[in-house]
Amino acid sequence: MILQISCKISYVKKVERNLNVSKQDLILLIEQKRGELIQVALKYGFTSSLAVRNSQELDRLLNEYNKISNTKVPTH
């Protein structure tokens, strides 16, 4: 469990630093963060500071995914 959390944190840090993270890794992070957000929101309320923080983290991951998905590969 600790290894999984630390791996997740390191991926999020890579995303925040704009380092190369694969699309598949981002999808997994997005799914995990979405699940966390749902759990937190149901437990503490949708407007709780913890839910808002999780929502902002999910937004950052989704924005990064969109940025990667919209990047065109140059043709030669």
N, C-alpha and C positions, 0 to 999 in steps of 0.2 A: 504494500500500500504506500509506504513512504517513497519507494523508488518511483512508483507511478506518479505520485504528486510532484516529486522533484523533476521528473522528465517533463511533465506537463508545464511546470513553471519555466523550465529552460526553453521550451518551445515558444511559450508566450513571450519571453524575453527576446528570443530571436525575431519574432514577429514585430515586437515593439521597436527593435533596432533595425528593422528592414533587412534582416539577413535572409538567406535563402532557406525557405521552408517549403516543403512540397505541398501540392494541392491536397493530397490525401491526408497529410498530417493536419492541415488546416481544417479539413472536413471533420476529422476526429475531434479536434479541439472545439470546434463549433458545436458539435453534438454534445460533448461533455459540458460545455459552458451553458448551453441551453437547458440541459437537465438540472444543473446546479441552480440556475436562475428560477426555474419552475419550483423546485423544492424550497428555496429560500423565500420566494414570493408567497407561496402557500402557507409557510410556517410563520413568517414575520410580517407579511403584508406587501403588497405591490409597491408601496411608496416608502418602504423602509430603506434606510441608508445602505444596508447590505444588498437588497434587491437592486437598488439603483446602481451600485458599484458593479454588480454582476452584469447588469444590462449594458453598462458602458464598456465592460470588457468584451462582451459578446459583440457589441457594435464594432469595436476595433478589429476583432477577428473577421467579422463579415466584410468590413471595408477592405481588409487585406486580401481576402478571398476574391472580392470583386476586382480589385486592382490586378491580381494575378490572372484572373479569368479574362479580363479585357485586354491584356497585353498581347499584341499581335506579334507573331513570329516572322521575322524578315525572310523574304524569299530571295533566292539568288538566281 
